[in-house]
Amino acid sequence: MMSTKTNRRQNIRYRIRKKISGTAQKPRLAVYRSNAEIYVQLIDDTNGTTLASASSREKAIAAQTAPKVEKAKLVGAALAAKAAALGITTCVFDRSGYLYHGRVKSVADGAREGGLQF
């Protein structure tokens, strides 16, 4: 059986996903946060494809010795740069059941500074 904390996050995720979904023009910016790393994807839910992704494991970001919150901001900026290359300017933010706080907020800030609008 899963822990209650995991169950709670899963239920919040389902509740969020009921309301939001991404298209090719306005993809969903999904965040996954593990204890050590953070991963983000731009997802087109109509075709079920990932348009772009970035994570704190990419060489340029992993090489930096910065706190996780600052690395998360770099990940957001990296994703925004990839989105700009694809001609994507807007997206919907999917916090995946995490609180909009700390690393999740910093990814959003980094993406906004990189030029993504949501």
Helices and strands as residue ranges (DSSP letters): H 4-19, E 28-33, E 38-44, E 49-55, H 59-62, H 68-85, E 92-94, H 103-113
